[in-house]
């Protein structure tokens, strides 16, 4: 009995130390994950967190190609998808549904976690805010929206473009593999704004590329400030309703109702494909220009600092078949292949994807090469 009390006492001290050290979010993480199953982030996290609905209207499904689901995947692709815990695959060609397949009890109605594909969607929303004249330009200073940055040695030079191109130079280490990282804290914390607005810059922005999720969260806070609305309602107005998405989506929030702008838009694979189709069509949908063509061009123009990265969208322009893609943690992709008029969406749950020297997953290249041949 004495040993039990000693263990309890030591455990209590350790727990209190963790909490007082600013890592109290770990208790939230453990509680949520034990309650709902997986101990790690998952594509099926939609019901673990509070969220805002992203309503749709006049839902229109994709038109199916005459060859819909009649062509089998190659053995190479089938084995790769199985090995990497794929949950869904959708292929659109010539604006028609060519192929779709689901695994692990998922189907066309399943809401799946975008993870960092949300960052690219945020950049689309910046484009809409520019069209709405709520933002002056991509080079508008963040300090003009959040004056506290004017007091920062480097922060006074920070622009919206820096946030979209991952050149903000925050004092932030992007790390997903241990529970004490800023990213882990960001995923479970109760107040995202407090965390994001208290990260200072370590050097001059705009000089070099460094992927940092805090940039996306600040981008989300900027959109909330300039629109006077929550991100979910703006996303609904600008994308979900105009694209006549098949299902309403959900965007996970913190305890204060602020969306996790760096991730966590839960939508169907078919609806994610419509976002890729819009970008590939240079902002035009059903004959109407809903987002400026000029901004859509910028959206997928690689930066000089990193020719694999655009406005939170990735690029591989020097491949034999040039392509662009939204990229989310654990293997979520919206892939756009212009010359093939093809959009590929793949979701999954695999934390060990091989990457090239630019940090682009080799799986995306494989999907492009194989599926553009099959379909």
VOMIZA-701503 format. One record per residue: x, y, z of N, C-alpha, C in turn; residue in three letters. Coordinates in steps of 0.001 Angstrom, whole numbers, plus 524288, in hexadecimal, padded with zeros to 5 digits. Layout:
// residues N
XYZXYZXYZALA ...
***
This chain:
// residues 375
8033F7FB518000080000800008000080367804E980000UNK 807D280497802F280B5B809098033980D8280A607FDD2UNK 80EDB8062F7FACA810EF807027F58680CE6809967F1F4UNK 807FB808087F2AF803C980A4A7EF8E803558101E7F08EUNK 803818119E7F5918030C817287F6F1807C681A477F504UNK 80C6B817E37F5458112381A907F35C810B481B737ED79UNK 80EDD817697EAAA80E30817D67E4FC80A3081C077E3AFUNK 805DA81C107E6AF801B581FED7E5D8803CE8256F7E6CBUNK 806E5825F77EB038090D82B117EC7280CC682D187E83BUNK 8104F829A47E66D8141682B2B7E25D8113E82C7E7DD4FUNK 80D428294F7DC0C80A3482A507D7538077482F8C7D79EUNK 8056E830D17DC44802C0835CE7DCEF8066F83A667DC48UNK 80B25839EC7DE7D80F0A83E157DDEC8108C83EBC7D833UNK 8116083A497D581812D383A847CFF780E8683D117CCBEUNK 809A683B987CDEB8054183DDF7CB0B804D6843B17CBF6UNK 805898455A7D0D78053F84AE97D2118099F84DF07CF69UNK 80E5184B867CF46812CB84E077CCB4811BE84ECC7C6E9UNK 80F9F84AC77C46B80E5384B1F7BED980A6484F767BDF3UNK 8066D84FA97C1378024C853987C08F804728591B7C149UNK 8076F859F67C5828097085F2A7C6B480DA7860E37C2E6UNK 80FFD85D307C01D8140985E7D7BC4B811CA8600A7B70DUNK 80C9E8604B7B6B380A26861E77B1D7808AD85D7A7AE3DUNK 808FF858AA7B037807BE854217ACFD802A5851807AEB5UNK 7FF29854997B1047FA2B8527C7B2BA7F6E5850577AE52UNK 7F7E7852297A9847F4FF850377A4FC7F5BF84A5C7A434UNK 7FA06848287A67E7FB01842887A5F07F6AB83F597A879UNK 7F489841527ACDC7F03E83E937AF677EB7183E937ABE1UNK 7EA9F842ED7A9237E64E843427A5667E71F83F677A0F5UNK 7EBEF83F2579F117ED2283B9D79AB87EC32835F779C49UNK 7EE128347E7A0DE7ED6A82F1B7A2AA7E7AD82DE47A384UNK 7E4E08318B7A5F27DF4E830B17A6F37DC2F82FFF7A201UNK 7DD148335D79E3B7DA1F8330B7994F7DB6182E1179659UNK 7E04C82CB4796207E1D282837792FE7E0568230F7958DUNK 7E0A9822CF79AAE7DEFC81E0879D4F7D92381D3E79CBAUNK 7D6568218F79CD27D0A78215279C637CEF581F8479700UNK 7D1C482139792F27D0148204178D987D36581C3778AB0UNK 7D73A819EF78D487DA20815CA78AA67DFD3816FD789D8UNK 7E152818F8785427E6C4819B2783D97E98881D6978799UNK 7EE7081C1A788DE7F19681F6C78C457F4858239B78938UNK 7F401823B8784277F6B38277E780D97F2CD82A3677D43UNK 7F45182EAB77ADB7F0DC8313C777157EF3782D76772D1UNK 7EA6C82E0C770F57E84782A6176D337E4E282D3B7693EUNK 7E41E82AD8764B07E09282D0C760D37DAF782CE6762CCUNK 7D9F0829CB766C17D4AD82941768E27D40182C3D76E06UNK 7D6AF830AD76E8E7D682833CC773567D1C78375C773BAUNK 7CE748374976FDB7CA2983B1576F7C7C6D583B607746AUNK 7C5CF836EC776EF7C258836FC77B797C5428379A780A7UNK 7CA688386D7807B7CD64839147854D7CD5C83EB77873CUNK 7CC7584268783B37CD09847E5785027C81084AF6783DBUNK 7C79584F62786737C358852F37850B7C4788550077F95UNK 7C068856A277CDA7C12C858597776F7BCE385C20775D3UNK 7BDD885EB9771807B9DD861F376EFB7B84C85F4A769E5UNK 7B34C85F81768B67B17285D3B763CE7B2BF860D875F43UNK 7B40185E8175AE17B4CC8615D755F47B04A85FBA75263UNK 7ABFD8629C752757A74D860E974F957A7F386131749A5UNK 7A55085DA0747087A4ED85DCC7416079F4485EDE73FE6UNK 79E4085F7673AE7798D885FE87390D798B885E367334FUNK 7941D85C82731A17937485AA672C3B7978D8568B72ACAUNK 7983C852C772E3979C4E84ED072D8079C0384C3472828UNK 7A08084C21725937A0CD849AA720767A52F845A172070UNK 7A3F2840B471F807A81283CB671F407AB2583D2A71A2FUNK 7AFBB83AEB71A1A7B2C183AAF715507AFDA8377571136UNK 7B0268390D70C537AE3C835BD7081A7B2148314970755UNK 7B00982CA4706A67B3778281C7060C7B4DC8273E70053UNK 7B9D0826226FF697BB9B824CF6FA297B93A81F8E6F88BUNK 7B8AF81EB96F38D7B683819BD6F1A47B9E1815216F33DUNK 7BEE6816306F44D7C27F812026F5EE7C33C811E56FBDEUNK 7BFA9814706FEBE7C011814B9704767C0F180F5F706F0UNK 7C52D80EEC709DD7C6A280A4170CE17C70C8054370990UNK 7C819805E27048A7C8A680143701287CE4F7FFC27003EUNK 7D1E180347701B97D7688022E700F47D9F98011070633UNK 7DCA87FCAE706827DF197FB1270B6A7E4317FE0D70C55UNK 7E5857FED67113E7EA8080137712997EEE47FD567118BUNK 7F3817FF60710837F8047FBF970F9E7F9A17F966714BFUNK 7FC737F535714577FE557F27371906801EA7F60571C31UNK 805007F92F719758089B7FCC971C1A805A18009C71F97UNK 80193802F971D647FE7A806B7720687FB7580402724BDUNK 7F9237FF907238F7F60B7FCAE727767F9587FB5672C36UNK 7FE087F98772B508017F7F81872FA88032D7FCE7732BEUNK 804448013572FFC805D48060973298801648082B73601UNK 7FCAB80818734087F83F80A1C736F97F721806C073BC9UNK 7F7A7801B573B327F6CB7FE2973F9B7FAFB7FEF5743C4UNK 7FFDD7FF59742158043A7FFF1745B6803D6804F8748DEUNK 801C58091074689801AF80E31749197FC6880F9B74B86UNK 7F93E80BB074CA67F46B80C8B74F9F7F0958103874D0AUNK 7EFE780F9A747F77EC6381311745127E6B881254746B8UNK 7E3D9816A87472F7DE52816597488A7DACF817A3743EAUNK 7DCD881AC2740247D9AC81BFE73B937DD0D81DB873703UNK 7DAF981CD7732557DD8781EA272D8C7D94F82030729A5UNK 7D9BA824EF727A57D60C826D7723A97D936828FD71F18UNK 7D7928279971A5C7DA1F82996715A37D60882C5771243UNK 7D71083146711127D3BA8346170D9E7D6AC8354770882UNK 7D4258345E704217D681835906FF157D27C838526FBABUNK 7D42A83C906F9217D09683F9D6F5E27CBA1841196F8DAUNK 7CC628426E6FDDD7C807844477011D7C3E38401370225UNK 7C57183B2B701CE7C1E5836D5702F67C47A832E970695UNK 7C13C83062709BA7C32D82C7E70D677C49E8278170A7EUNK 7C9B88264870A8B7CBC4821CD707AF7CC2881CF570B20UNK 7CE0481DD970FE77CF158196A7135D7CEA381B3C71903UNK 7CC67817EF71C497CC8C818EB721EA7CCA5813C0724CBUNK 7CF7B813CD7291C7D02680F0872C1F7D0FE81087731D2UNK 7CEE180D607354F7CF2E80E8973AE47D0ED809B573DE1UNK 7D38B80AA0742387D57C80676745847D3FA8078474B30UNK 7D4798039874E777D3D480417754297CE998068B755BBUNK 7CA6580484753907C51880633754F97C3D980BCF7535CUNK 7C6ED80E2974FF57C5AB8135874DF07C279812D8748F7UNK 7BFB481710747B17BCB181734742D97BC5E81CCF740E7UNK 7B95B81DB873CE27B91E822E873A797B6AC8270873E0CUNK 7B437825647424D7B1E782918746097B57E82A4A74AA8UNK 7B9DB8278774B127BD538281B74F9D7C00382D6674FA4UNK 7BFD28300B7541F7C2A3834F2754C97C820833B9756BEUNK 7CC0A8352C753AC7D175833DC754E47D49F838CF755D7UNK 7D87883862759327DB9283CD575AF27DF5583EAB756ADUNK 7DF14843A27555B7E296845DD751747E830846357535FUNK 7E8E384683758937EDDF8481975ACF7EFD484CF1757D9UNK 7F4BE84D1E7563F7F6E6851FF754247F5178536274EA4UNK 7F1D58502C74C317EF6E85200747567EC49856F674870UNK 7EAAF857A274D5B7E7CD85C5974EE77EB028614974DFEUNK 7F029860D974E307F3788656D74D5F7F2BF8678B747D3UNK 7F28786409744027F18D865B973EA67EC2A8681673E09UNK 7E85A865DD740BF7E305867FA740957E2EB86D697430BUNK 7E60486E3D7471F7E68487377749787E86F8776874574UNK 7EC51875CA742537EE588795873E547EA2187ABD73A60UNK 7E6C5876FA739127E24987827735B47DED387C4F7383CUNK 7DDEC87BCF73D4F7DAA887FA67400B7DD348850A74019UNK 7E26288538740557E51B88A3A73FE87E3EE88CA473A94UNK 7E3DF88960736837E28888B487314A7DD1C88DA27311AUNK 7D95E88B1A733AA7D40B88D3C733DB7D3E98925E736DEUNK 7D6EE8929973B297D7238977073E3C7D99189BE373B15UNK 7DD4089AA9737B47DF7F89E8F7342C7DB5F8A0747304DUNK 7D87989CB472E197D44389E1D72A7A7D0228A17C72D20UNK 7CF2B8A059732257CB468A351735207CD708A8807372EUNK 7D2738A98C736027D51D8AE57737B07D55B8AEDD73DA4UNK 7D5898AA6D7403D7D6368AA59745E77DBFE8AA557474BUNK 7DF3C8A8DF743817E4EC8A8F6743F57E6F58AC1E73F5CUNK 7EAD98AF63740557ECE28B2D573C357EFF48AFC773816UNK 7F3768AC66739E67F6A18A936736667F9478A4F473997UNK 7FBD68A155736E57FEBF89D49739AC8033789FA873CC8UNK 804E88A44C73B47809508A6D473DE18079E8AA8C7423CUNK 802A68AA5C743A8800D98AD80748178038C8ABA474D0FUNK 805388AF4C75039807DD8AE027551D804088ABA97590CUNK 805BB8A79E75BA18028B8A53C75FBD801A88A92B7641EUNK 805718AC9C764F0804F88B0957690C8006B8B44F7681EUNK 7FEAB8B4C5763447FA338B8317622A7F51A8B5BA7640CUNK 7F5468B0B07651E7F0A48ADD7767027F1338AC9376CCDUNK 7F5E78AAEB76E4B7F7278A9F5773C97FBB38AD8C77545UNK 7FA848B22C777797FE858B6277787F803118B45877BE9UNK 802628B03A77EF7806958AE7D7826580B868AD1D77F59UNK 80AE18AB8F77A6080F7B8AA2377745812CD8AEDF775E1UNK 810948B38177628813938B8457751F817B78B92577950UNK 816EE8B6B477DDA81A9C8B7427822E81EF08B32B7820AUNK 81E858AF7577E638226C8AB4D77DF7826CB8ACF677A41UNK 82B9A8ABBF77BB5830298AD417788E82FB18AB52772F4UNK 82E168A65D7724382D658A41D76D09827A78A3E776B74UNK 824478A38F76F4E81EB58A2FB76E2E81C5A8A78776B35UNK 81EA18AC2476BB881C868B0B6768F781D258B04176307UNK 8204C8AC7E7613F8210C8ABA975B9F81DCC8A71075989UNK 81B0F8A46E75CF68182B89FB675B82813688A0FA75823UNK 812C289E23753CA80E4A89EF87504A80AF889A0874FD2UNK 8067589AAA74D84802FA8963974C8A8058D8925F748CFUNK 8086C8946D744F180B31891017415080F1088D7774438UNK 811DA88FA1747F78159588C8274AFC812E4887E874DA3UNK 80E20888C974F8A80B3D884A37522E809938805C74E5AUNK 8080D881E8749A38064087E10745C280ABB87B027434DUNK 80F6587D3F7434E813D587AAC740C9817988783D744B5UNK 8161F87838749B28195E8760374DD981EBE8789574E1AUNK 81EAE87DC974E128237D880D274E9982311884BE7530DUNK 8200C883467570E81F04886F575B528236E8874075F46UNK 826978832275FB182B108830D763518297C883717690DUNK 82550880A976A7E823BA8808676FF68279C87D4F77336UNK 827B787E6A7783182ACF87B4D77BD9827898767F77D49UNK 82756872D6779BC823C886E5C77A0C82652869A27776FUNK 826BB8655E77A37828DA8608F777FA8245F85CF977675UNK 823DA85BEC7715F81FAE8588876F6D8211E852DF770B0UNK 81E5A850967745F81FAD84B567763381AA984874777AEUNK 819E3843C67757381515840D177645815E383BE97798FUNK 81ABA83A7777A8881BC48353B77C8B81C03834C278270UNK 81BB78390E7855281B9D8386A78B028176383BEF78D64UNK 8154C83A5A791E2810AF83CF879414811AB8425F7965BUNK 816A5843F3796EF817CA8490379948818EE84D307952DUNK 8184484BDE7903B8195D84F9C78C1381511853BE78BB8UNK 816578581D789238127C85C3B7885480DFD85A5A784E3UNK 80F2B856E07813280B08854CF77DCC8072385183780D8UNK 8091F84E4F7847A805A284B22787B98024684EAA78B20UNK 804A8852B378D3C801C68567C790697FD938592878D1DUNK 7FEFE85A99788547FB6285D45784D17F69B859EC7839CUNK 7F764854DA783337F31C85157781BF7EF04850D778614UNK 7F0BA8515078B037ED288505F78F637EC198551B792DBUNK 7EECE8596B791F47EE8485DEC7957B7E90F8606779576UNK 7E7B686308799C57E28F8657B79A4B7E23B86AE5797D6UNK 7E6B986D81797157E6B4872E97951D7EAE38737A790E6UNK 7E956872A178C107ED02872DB787AD7EF148785D786BAUNK 7EBCA87C47787707ED6B881AF7867D7F1BB8834678A3EUNK 7F11E881DF78F2C7F5148833E7930F7FA56880DD7919BUNK 7FA4487BEA78FF37FF288796178E6F8019887C0C789ADUNK 7FE8287CB4785868009487EBC7809E802988844F7811CUNK 7FFAB887A4783DA8011588D2E784298059988E36787E0UNK 8075188A3A78AA680BB088AE678E44810A98883D78C6AUNK 810C2886B37877C81594884967853281836888F67822AUNK 81CE588A65783C381F9988EB27812A822ED88CA077C9CUNK 825078902D779908286288EBE7753382E0C88E8377704UNK 8310588AEF774BE8367688A477764F83A3F88CF87728FUNK 8385A88E5976DE583BA18910676A078381F893C27660FUNK 83A81896217622D8378F8992275E52834218958575AFBUNK 82F0B896AD75A8782BAA8936F7573A82CD58945F75172UNK 82B4E8908474E3982BE4891107489A8313688F9D74682UNK 834A288DB1749E7839F888C657483F83A86886A5746D1UNK 838168833C749FA8389087DAE748E28338187AD074A3EUNK 832F787630747FA82E63872DF748D582F1F86F9874DBEUNK 82B2686F6F7510A82B0586BE3755858254F86AB2756CDUNK 823C8865DD7560681E5986452756C481CEA864BA75C89UNK 818DE867E575DCB8173E868C57632E811558694B7637BUNK 80ED4865CE766528091E865D17669B806EB86AA77694DUNK 80A1286D3076C8380830871F076F16806FF8763076B09UNK 809AE87622766948089B879F276272803008797676089UNK 801388749D75FDD7FBDE873B975E107F7E88756776228UNK 7F91A87467767257F5648760276B2E7F4DD87BEA76B54UNK 7F93B87EAD76AB17F9058846076A8A7F61088634765B0UNK 7F6BA8838D761647F3D6884CC75C9D7EDF48845675D94UNK 7EC6E8803C7606E7E6ED87F8C761CE7E4EB883EE76541UNK 7E81288592769037E67F889D276C817E5E388EE876979UNK 7E93188FAD7658D7E8BD894567623B7E38D8944675F50UNK 7E22488FC575D247DD2F88F5A75A517D8858905675DE4UNK 7D8C288E52762997D48C88F37766647D4118950D7678EUNK 7D88B897AE768237D89389D45769767D6798A08F764F2UNK 7D85289F907602E7D6D08A30975BD67D1498A1F4759DBUNK 7CF7389D1D75A717CA2289BE4758AE7C61D89CF075CEBUNK 7C7D089CE7761DB7C42789D77766307C0C3898A8766DBUNK 7C2A58943F764C67BF9988F66764E47C31D88AD776661UNK 7C0AB88675767AF7C3C5881C5768967C55A87F6F76353UNK 7C97387C65763627CB8C87A3075E8A7C7B38768075BE0UNK 7C4CC8738875F017C13386FB575CC67BCF6872487597AUNK 7BADB876A175B5D7B6B08793C7585F7B8DD87BBF7536FUNK 7BDA287DD1753B17C00E8801F74F0F7C14987BD874B0EUNK 7C32A8776874CEE7C439872F1749767BF3587105746EDUNK 7BB01870F6749EC7B5F386F53747D47B42D872F474378UNK 7B478878127447C7B2B287BE7740A37B5F487BD473BACUNK 7BB1387B4373C447BE9787BE6737CF7BFB7876DC734D0UNK 7BF638725F737767C0AC86D7A734C77BC5C869617351BUNK 7BA9A86841739D47B70F863CA73A6C7B1E28649573787UNK 7AFA68693D737E87AAB486A34735367AB6286B0E72F5AUNK 7AF1A86E5372DA27AFCD86F06727FA7B143869FF7251AUNK 7B4568669A727A57B5EB861B2725297B1CB85D71725DAUNK 7AD9485EC57288A7A93985B1F729647AB34855D672B53UNK 7AE498563D72F807B0898518D731D37AC4484DA373340UNK 7AD93848B5732FC7A9B1844A87341D7A8228448C739DAUNK 7ABE1845BE73D4A7AAD78457C742E97ACE084A5E745A1UNK 7AA4084BF2749B37AC6D84FF874D147B14E84DC174FA5UNK 7B50585127750C67B9DE84F84753447B9EB8515B758F3UNK 7BE138502375BB07BEDF85208761067C482853E97617DUNK 7C52F858107648E7CA7885A1A765757CB6285A1676B5BUNK 7CF178571476D277D02885693772BD7D1D085BC877515UNK 7D04B85CA677A057D1758619177CB17D3F686091781FCUNK 7D619864BE784357D7DD864737899F7D3398658F78D36UNK 7D43E865F9792367D006866CE796077CD4286C0D79546UNK 7CFE086FC5792D37CDA4874F6792147CADA8758178CDEUNK 7CA9587135789F57C7CA8715B784FE7CB088732978067UNK 7D02A873A57812C7D3AC8753B77CEF7D5578705C779E2UNK 7D4B487097774C77D60886C0D7718F7DBE686AD7771B6UNK 7DD0F865CE771647E27C86418770D17E4088652176B24UNK 7E5C7869D876A317E6C286B8C764D47EB25868847623EUNK 7EEA186655765597F3118636F7633F7F18685DF276179UNK 7ECC585C5B762BF7EB2F85703761607E5438564A761E1UNK 7E39D8516F761827DECB84F68763C97D9A7851587617EUNK 7D977851BA75C497D47885239759967D2C884CB175845UNK 7CE4984B2675A3A7CC69845C6759727C855845CC75517UNK 7C9AB84350750CF7C63F8434374C397C6BB83E127496AUNK 7C35E83D42745907C3AC83864742947C7E8838CC73E6BUNK 7C9BD8345A73CB97CDC88342F738AF7CBCF836A1733A2UNK 7C6F6835997323E7C4AE837E772D817C4A483DE372DD1UNK 7C36184000732627C329845B1732EC7C89B84820732D9UNK 7CC6D84587735287D1CE84774734B77D36B847C172EF6UNK 7D18F8440772BD47D2ED843FF726427D0EF848E27237CUNK 7CC7A84AF2725387CA6084FAB722B87CDF98545D7238EUNK 7D0A38547D727FC7D44B858C2728FE7D8D88587C72523UNK 7DADC853BF724467DEF98531D7206D7DD2E8549771AFBUNK 7D85B85330719B07D63885469714877D5BB85A53713CDUNK 7D41585D1B717E37D39D862CC717967D8E78654C71675UNK 7DCF58639B719387E22B865CE718607E4048649B712D6UNK 7E30F85FD57110E7E4C285E5170BD67E1D68615F7079BUNK 7DD0986306708DB7D9EE8661E7052E7DACA86C02705EAUNK 7DEF386D60708C37E090872D6709837DC3A8762870BE1UNK 7D969873D370FA97D586876C6712A17D026877087103CUNK 7CF5C8742D70C087CA4687448709677C72386F7570ACFUNK 7C1F68703470BA77BE9086BCB70D027B94386C9170A5AUNK 7B7A8868A6707837B2B7868EA704A27B24E86DE47015CUNK 7B6A386F3A6FEC67B6B5873BB6FB497B742878FE6FDF0UNK 7B7AD8790A703237B81087DFA7060C7BD5987E5B708BDUNK 7BFC7882E37084D7C4D2883D070AE07C3CC8852F71094UNK 7C47A8815F714117C34A88265719987C8198842971CA5UNK 7CCBD8833471A837D19A884FC71CE27D50C886FF71879UNK 7D7AD88B5C719557DA8E88DD37150B7DE9A88A2C712A5UNK 7DED588A4B70D7E7E2858870A70A987E8218888770BF5UNK 7E90288D8C70CC17EE3888F6870E187F01E88D0971338UNK 7EC9F88CE37171F7EE3288AA571C257EF21884C871B9FUNK 7EBE088218718977EC9087C75717E07F1DB87B337156DUNK 7F3B387EB3712117F8E387DF970FC07FD1987E81713EEUNK 7FC8D8827D7173F800498833D71B818002F87EA471F54UNK 7FB8887C987202A7FAB98785E723E57FE4B873BD722D6UNK 7FF56872A871DD98029086E1D71C77807A086FBA719B7UNK 8097A8747371AE380E9087627718E7812A98755071D1EUNK 8167A871EC71C2A81A73870D87202E81D98875BC72196UNK 81F76875E8726588229787A507282982846879AB7266DUNK 82B2587DF372661830B687DB57251B833BA87ADF7295AUNK 831E887B5772E2E834A4878EE732A0833F587309732C7UNK 82F958711B730B282E9486B797309282B0386A4F72BF6UNK 82D4386822727C782A1F867467230F826768629D72374UNK 8260486061728208223485C387291081D7E85E3D72C0AUNK 81D7F8634972D658195D86562730C48174186A7672E96UNK 8121486AF872EB180F6886F9672C9980C9E8726173111UNK 807918737F7307880476875C6734B3801F287157737D7UNK 8050F86ED073B1E8034886A5373E368018D865B973AD2UNK 8030D865C0735F28022B8615D732658077B85FC07303EUNK 8083A85AA472FA180D368588A72DE180D4D857F9727EEUNK 81204857FA725BF8129A857A47201481714853FB71E96UNK 816798518871A1181ABE84E8B717AC81A8284F9C711CEUNK 81C608543C7106481BE08560470AFF81FE3853A070751UNK 8243B851B3709718284284F847060A827B48499870554UNK 8236C84767707398225D841E670642820908413970093UNK 8210683C7A6FE8381F5C83B8E6F919819A083CDE6F858UNK 8167383C256FC7A8110183DDF6FC8481083841CA700FDUNK 810C0846D66FFF28107F84AC07042980B7084A3270752UNK 80BE384AEF70C678073E84A9C70FBA807D884E1271481UNK 8036984F1771704803168524371BC07FFBC84F4571FAAUNK 8009585046724B27FD6384D5D7287A7FCFA8500172DC7UNK 7F86D84F4F7302F7F78D85086735A97F9A584BCD738B5UNK 7FC2684CCC73D247FECD8489573FF17FD7A848CD745B6UNK 7FB4F84484747C87FA018442D74D4A7FCD683FC175005UNK 7FDEC84082754F98006B83CB47586B7FDFD83745757CCUNK 80139833467580B7FF9F82DC9757BE7FDD782C1575248UNK 7FEBB82F6D74E5C7FDBE82DD1748FE7F88982F59746B6UNK 7F7158345A747607F25383669744F17F3FB839D374052UNK 7F1D5838BF73BAF7F36F83BAE7370B7EECB83D297339DUNK 7EEE4841FC731987EBAC8438872D217EF9E844C8728D8UNK 7EFD18418D724DF7F3C684207720C57F13D8440971BC5UNK 7F3BD847DD719547F1A784A3B714887F5968497F71019UNK 7F3DE846F370BD97F72E8460B7074A7F48E848B6702A5UNK 7F64784D5F7017C7F3A78508F6FD8C7F39C84E056F823UNK 7F81C84C1B6F6637F86184A276F1077F526845366F045UNK 7F3B3842AB6F4807F05483E0C6F4307EAB283F4E6F5BBUNK 7E9B8844366F7337E490845DD6F9117E2A1842256FD59UNK 7E61E84125700FD7E51783D27704F77E5FA83F4070A76UNK 7E27E83DBE70DF37E30183ECB713887E2EB839987165FUNK 7E6A3838D7719E27E6E98341171D0C7E6AD835A6722C7UNK 7E34A83329725BF7E32C8340572B687E41A82ECF72E12UNK 7E7D082ECE731997E8FF82A13734987E95B82B9073A5DUNK 7E6D48289073DBC7E7438295F743627E95F8246D745DAUNK 7EBC8824FA74A5B7EE098205774CCF7F0218215275238UNK 7F30A81D9B7542B7F4F281DC97598A7FA3981B06759D6UNK 7FE5281DD97582D8038981B877580A8078881FC77591FUNK 80ACB81EDA75D0D80E47822FA75EEB813F28223675D3EUNK 814D181F277592581A3681E247579D81ADD81E4E751AFUNK 818368220774F2B818AE822897498481E198248D74808UNK 82077822237442982584823F774241824CA8290C73F3EUNK 8289E82C8273FA8828528319073D0782D3883283739C4UNK 82CD98363273614831688379E732FB8347283BEB735C1UNK 8385B83E157331F83BB08420673597838CB84710736D8UNK 83433847CD73483830FB84C6C7359182CA284B4A73980UNK 82CC5846A773BD5828E0844F273FAD82394843AC73D3BUNK 8237C842AA7381B81EA8841117358081E2983B20735E7UNK 819A0839247379E818F2833777381481982830C5732CCUNK 81CA782CA9732A781D5A829B372DCF81850826FE72C33UNK 814CE8262772FEC80FD8823AB72EA880CAB826FB72AD8UNK 80D1182C2372B5380A2F82F91727B880C2482EBD72227UNK 8113382E8E721818138082DA071C57811B58285871A2DUNK 811988245F71D8380FDB81F3071BD480A2181F4E71A18UNK 806DC821F171D1E801598226071BBA800B18252871677UNK 803A28294F715B98035882C34710C9804FF828BD70C42UNK 8096B8262F70CC880B81822F970880807E581E6B70729UNK 8061A81BBA70B2A802F28170070A4F7FD648184C7088CUNK 7FAD181BD270B667F55181CD270A527F47781FE37054AUNK 7F83182333703D27F7A3826026FEE57F8388224E6FA49UNK 7FAB081DE76FB327FB2B819E66F7177F644816776F6D6UNK 7F458814F46FB6A7EFCE811786FBAE7EAD78143F6F9C3UNK 7EA44819386FB587E56C81C046FA227E644820456F605UNK 
***
